[in-house]
Amino acid sequence: MYESASTPQPVILGIDDLRPLPRATRIARTSREGIRLLEEHRDRYIDELWLDHDLGGEDDILPVVTLLEEAAFSGRPFRIGTVFVHSANPIGAARVVQALTRWDYEVRRATA
């Protein structure tokens, strides 16, 4: 059997400054790029979103988390199957998991 050309590919987005994230269909390397990436997918279902806390230098994932929180607060959360938080920073990762879980996103701590 063959797969139909119309079979949609899963949308797997990653925001990480270093990891290759081989399953990701798109990767952003900074929080600014991550916000742009999410805005591009605003009206689409995102199967998986992979988040790293520390994004190099002074940059971190918190601006992206704020975007997700504000969307949920306004009653229009992003449609995401699962958010995976894969950070070597345990305190930062816990903060992200707690913040997004509070807004009913499905969040898991993971290794990338």
PAZAPA-4460 file (N, C-alpha, C; in steps of 0.05 Angstrom, whole numbers, plus 32768, in hexadecimal, padded with zeros to 4 digits):
% residues 112
    n_x    n_y    n_z   ca_x   ca_y   ca_z    c_x    c_y    c_z   seq   type   mol
   8011   7FE8   8000   8000   8000   8000   8011   8019   8000     1      M     A
   8006   802E   7FF6   8015   8047   7FF6   8006   805B   8007     2      Y     A
   8015   806F   8011   8009   8084   8021   7FFE   8099   800E     3      E     A
   7FE7   80A3   8015   7FDA   80B8   8006   7FEB   80D2   8007     4      S     A
   7FED   80E0   7FF2   7FFC   80F9   7FF1   7FEE   810E   8003     5      A     A
   7FD5   8109   8009   7FC6   811D   8019   7FC8   8117   8037     6      S     A
   7FD7   8101   803E   7FDA   80FB   805B   7FEB   8111   8067     7      T     A
   7FDF   8120   807A   7FEE   8136   8086   8006   812C   8097     8      P     A
   801C   8139   8095   8033   8133   80A5   802F   8141   80C0     9      Q     A
   8038   8134   80D6   8035   8141   80F0   8046   815A   80F1    10      P     A
   803C   816E   80FF   804A   8187   8103   8059   8185   811E    11      V     A
   8073   8184   811D   8083   8182   8135   8097   8199   8134    12      I     A
   8093   81AC   8147   80A3   81C4   8149   80B6   81C2   8160    13      L     A
   80CE   81CC   815C   80E2   81CD   8172   80ED   81E8   8175    14      G     A
   80F2   81F0   818E   8100   8209   8195   8117   8201   81A7    15      I     A
   812F   8202   819B   8147   81F9   81A9   815F   8205   819B    16      D     A
   8172   820F   81AA   8189   821D   819E   819D   820A   8193    17      D     A
   819F   81F1   819C   81B4   81DF   8194   81AC   81C4   8189    18      L     A
   8198   81B7   8195   8192   819C   818D   8186   819B   8171    19      R     A
   818D   8185   8162   8182   8183   8147   8164   817C   8146    20      P     A
   8159   816E   815A   813D   8166   815B   8134   815A   8140    21      L     A
   813E   8142   813A   813A   8136   8120   811D   8131   8118    22      P     A
   810B   812F   812C   80EE   812A   8125   80E0   8144   811E    23      R     A
   80EC   815B   8125   80DE   8174   8121   80DC   817B   8103    24      A     A
   80C5   8186   80FC   80C0   818F   80E1   80CB   81AB   80DD    25      T     A
   80CD   81BB   80F3   80D8   81D6   80F3   80E6   81DA   810E    26      R     A
   80FC   81E9   810E   810B   81EF   8127   8110   820D   8127    27      I     A
   810C   8219   813E   8114   8235   8144   812B   8234   8158    28      A     A
   813E   8245   8154   8156   8245   8165   8156   825B   817B    29      R     A
   8144   826E   817A   8142   8283   818E   8124   8286   8196    30      T     A
   8120   8294   81AC   8104   8299   81B5   80F5   82AA   81A0    31      S     A
   8102   82BD   8194   80F6   82CE   817F   80ED   82BD   8167    32      R     A
   80FF   82AB   815E   80F8   8299   8148   80E2   8286   8151    33      E     A
   80E2   827D   816A   80CD   826B   8174   80B2   8279   8174    34      G     A
   80B1   8292   817C   8097   82A0   817B   808E   82A3   815E    35      I     A
   80A0   82AA   814C   8098   82AC   8130   808E   8291   8125    36      R     A
   809B   827B   812D   8093   8261   8124   8078   825A   812E    37      L     A
   8072   825F   8147   8058   8259   8152   8043   826B   8145    38      L     A
   8049   8284   8140   8035   8296   8133   802F   828C   8117    39      E     A
   8043   8281   8109   803E   8276   80EE   802B   825E   80EF    40      E     A
   802B   8250   8106   801A   8238   8109   8002   823E   811B    41      H     A
   7FFB   8256   811E   7FE6   825E   8131   7FCC   8250   812C    42      R     A
   7FC4   824C   8114   7FAA   8240   810E   7FAC   8223   8105    43      D     A
   7FC3   8217   810A   7FC7   81FA   8104   7FCA   81EA   811D    44      R     A
   7FC5   81D1   811B   7FC9   81BE   8131   7FE7   81B7   8131    45      Y     A
   7FF4   81B9   8148   8010   81B2   814C   8010   8198   815B    46      I     A
   801A   8183   814F   801A   8169   815C   802C   8169   8174    47      D     A
   8045   8174   8171   8058   8175   8187   8067   818F   8186    48      E     A
   806C   819A   819E   807D   81B2   81A1   8093   81AB   81B5    49      L     A
   80AC   81AD   81AC   80C3   81A7   81BD   80D0   81C1   81C5    50      W     A
   80D3   81C4   81E0   80DD   81DD   81EB   80F6   81D8   81FC    51      L     A
   810B   81E7   81F6   8123   81E8   8207   8122   8201   8217    52      D     A
   8129   8201   8230   8128   8219   8241   813D   822D   823A    53      H     A
   8156   8225   823A   816D   8237   8235   8173   8238   8218    54      D     A
   8172   8250   820C   8176   8252   81EF   818F   8261   81E7    55      L     A
   81A2   8262   81F9   81BC   826E   81F3   81BD   828B   81FC    56      G     A
   81D3   8293   8207   81D7   82AE   8210   81C2   82B5   8225    57      G     A
   81B5   82CC   8221   81A0   82D5   8234   8184   82CB   822C    58      E     A
   8183   82BD   8216   8169   82B5   820B   815F   829B   8219    59      D     A
   8145   829A   821D   8138   8282   8228   811C   827F   821C    60      D     A
   810E   826A   8223   80F5   8263   8217   80DD   8273   8223    61      I     A
   80E2   8283   8237   80CC   8291   8245   80BB   82A3   8233    62      L     A
   80C6   82B2   8220   80B4   82C1   820E   80A1   82AF   81FF    63      P     A
   80A9   8297   81F7   8098   8284   81EA   8082   827A   81FD    64      V     A
   808A   8274   8215   8077   826B   822A   8062   8281   822E    65      V     A
   806B   829A   8230   8059   82B0   8233   8044   82B2   821D    66      T     A
   804E   82AE   8204   803C   82AE   81ED   8026   8298   81F0    67      L     A
   802F   8280   81F8   801C   826A   81FC   8008   826F   8212    68      L     A
   8012   827B   8228   8001   8282   823F   7FED   8297   8237    69      E     A
   7FF6   82AC   8229   7FE4   82C2   8222   7FCE   82B8   820F    70      E     A
   7FD5   82A5   81FD   7FC1   829A   81EA   7FAC   828B   81FA    71      A     A
   7FB5   827B   820E   7FA2   826C   821E   7F91   827F   822F    72      A     A
   7F9D   8293   823A   7F8F   82A6   824B   7F79   82B4   823B    73      F     A
   7F7E   82BA   8221   7F6B   82C8   8211   7F55   82B5   8206    74      S     A
   7F57   829B   820D   7F43   8288   8205   7F48   827B   81EA    75      G     A
   7F60   8280   81DF   7F67   8274   81C5   7F83   8267   81C6    76      R     A
   7F85   8252   81D7   7F9F   8245   81D9   7FA8   8238   81BF    77      P     A
   7FC2   8236   81BC   7FCD   8228   81A5   7FC3   820B   81A6    78      F     A
   7FBD   81FF   818F   7FB5   81E3   818E   7FCE   81D2   818B    79      R     A
   7FD6   81C7   81A2   7FEF   81B7   81A3   7FE9   819C   81B0    80      I     A
   7FF1   8187   81A3   7FED   816C   81AE   7FFC   8169   81C8    81      G     A
   8017   816B   81C7   8027   8169   81DF   803F   817C   81DD    82      T     A
   8044   818A   81F3   805C   819A   81F5   8070   818A   8205    83      V     A
   8088   8186   81F9   809E   8178   8206   80B3   818C   820F    84      F     A
   80B9   818C   8228   80CE   819E   8233   80E7   818E   8237    85      V     A
   80FC   8194   8228   8115   8184   8229   812D   8196   822F    86      H     A
   8130   819D   8247   8145   81B0   824F   8158   81A3   8263    87      S     A
   8171   81AB   8261   8185   81A2   8275   8182   81B3   828E    88      A     A
   8171   81C7   828E   816D   81D9   82A4   8154   81D0   82B3    89      N     A
   8157   81C0   82C9   813F   81B5   82D6   812C   81CA   82E2    90      P     A
   8137   81DF   82EC   8126   81F4   82F8   8116   8203   82E2    91      I     A
   8124   820A   82CD   8117   8217   82B6   8102   8205   82AA    92      G     A
   8109   81EB   82A6   80F6   81D8   829A   80DD   81D6   82AC    93      A     A
   80E1   81D3   82C6   80CA   81D1   82D8   80B8   81E9   82D7    94      A     A
   80C4   8201   82D4   80B5   821A   82D1   80A3   8219   82B8    95      R     A
   80AF   8210   82A2   80A0   820E   8289   8089   81FA   828B    96      V     A
   808F   81E2   8296   807A   81CE   8299   8064   81D8   82AA    97      V     A
   806A   81E5   82C1   8056   81EF   82D3   8045   8205   82C5    98      Q     A
   8052   8217   82B8   8043   822D   82AB   8030   8223   8296    99      A     A
   8039   8211   8285   8028   8208   826F   8012   81F5   8278   100      L     A
   8019   81E4   828C   8005   81D2   8297   7FEE   81E2   82A3   101      T     A
   7FF4   81F8   82B0   7FE0   8209   82BC   7FCB   8212   82A7   102      R     A
   7FD4   8215   828E   7FC2   821E   8279   7FB7   8207   8269   103      W     A
   7FB8   81EF   8274   7FAD   81D7   8267   7FBA   81CD   824E   104      D     A
   7FD3   81D5   8249   7FE2   81C9   8234   7FEC   81AE   823E   105      Y     A
   7FED   819A   822D   7FF7   817F   8234   8016   8182   8233   106      E     A
   8023   8180   824A   8040   8185   824B   804D   816D   8258   107      V     A
   8064   8166   824D   8075   8150   8258   8092   8158   8259   108      R     A
   809F   8150   826D   80BC   8153   826F   80C8   813D   825F   109      R     A
   80DC   8143   824E   80E6   812F   823C   8104   8134   8238   110      A     A
   8111   8120   822B   812C   8124   8221   812B   8123   8203   111      T     A
   813B   8134   81F8   813B   8136   81DA   8151   8126   81CE   112      A     A
***
